[in-house]
């Protein structure tokens, strides 16, 4: 699948039942407010300086507008280019309909989501709630959202969701504690050891270590050792049922999978207002933060980066050999000990499979978009998707760059693979300038492994054992 095909899938995966003929008709014409026909071209949208629903800044930069115009002169489709831009920022068909309605392009909107147009004619369409999200929200996982779900209005919610506290009180005496060796903490004790979940960053004297799609992580001190307490909460729009599933799934996963390159779960709490998971504390935080030298930490040496890559591959291979798929491999989920030993974390999205060699299909898409393999965007659950995600992590290790940067060209880090293949650049052009001890031979070997992991066709990617073996051969 080409990068543009991948981008179209990102957009269309949120509305799987949309007929191609309807979409083609929708993108060709529109009825203006006066009822006359009017072509809807990407350049027209660009000239309105419209906003992307999931990102700050204009829909297209001046450079993008020129690209659309050039494609049109060449007889190519500027619409496909627009879809490519949208696809890299998790835009959905619902977002497109909202944008069309705001600019009175009613005909294409009605072809895509007729019900939305009827509602818009009766009331003023509100801005997407996602437009107000801070830029950091893009790094959060795409939670297990129903594909093509259009949120009902408050008046349609006739059944009230059970509160987090209600199901926790029911589950507090469940079999979790008897089926695992994990300690069952009282919620009030975790409040005490985290200074009442002090939300100030640790660098400012507080206890907050970070946050993700399912909650906030706080530093605590229990029985003479530092711990990380993850207080689960709906950081994005998820139900209490999804939250409970993540809680149960992570405990079950950690009970089955214990390895030196997987973070250690020490215990849990289910008697309070919010469920909590207690982990070993990782002094050096995440690989993402250390590559960015957050809080003025020194850059990681090439030798250490090689060991981090090797250790992470060991952890992934252990999961795969035990028939588990992580589904959210990324640098933010690779935590580092005081000696930079990598530990994979966040197993709430992981899936176990008895028939591990087969592909599982799901109608829910999970993961983090910048790391997701093409088949993962279609709802396929396969170990080769973890391999693709790890390929992006290897690029981060080499370059020190984040997986997404709207002010960079290409915006997606995996896009440098295309530039290198087209001989527009070399891997040396992207090596982290903060790192001075790198070796050309070993860098090329690691990039070669990343290149194989990032193959668009899943069957052409190496398995975790092969990746592990090839990385072990690298000598920094």
Secondary structure, DSSP 4 states (H G I P E B T S, - for coil): --HHHHHHHHHHTT-TT--HHHHHHHHH-EE-TTS-EE---HHHHHHTTPBPTTSSSBSS-HHHHHHHHHHHHTT--HHHHHHHHHHTTT--HHHHHHHHHHTT-HHHHHHH-HHHHHHHHHSPPPPPGGGGS-GGGGGS-EEEEETT--PPPGGG--SPPPPHHHHHHHHTTSTHHHHS--EE--HHHHHHHTTTT--SBGGGTS-EEEEETTEEEEEEEETTEEEEEEEE--SSS--HHHHHHHHHHHHHHHHH---TTBPPEEEEE-SSSS-EEEEE--TT-BHHHHHTTGGGPPPPPHHHHHHHHHHHHHHHHHHHHTTEE-S---GGGEEE-TT--EEE---TT-EE-SSTTSPEE-SEEEE-GGG--HHHHTTEE-HHHHHHHHHHHHHHHHH---SB-TTSSSSBGGGHHHHHHTTS--GGGGS-TT-----HHHHHHHHHHHHHHT-SSGGGSPPHHHHHHHHHT---
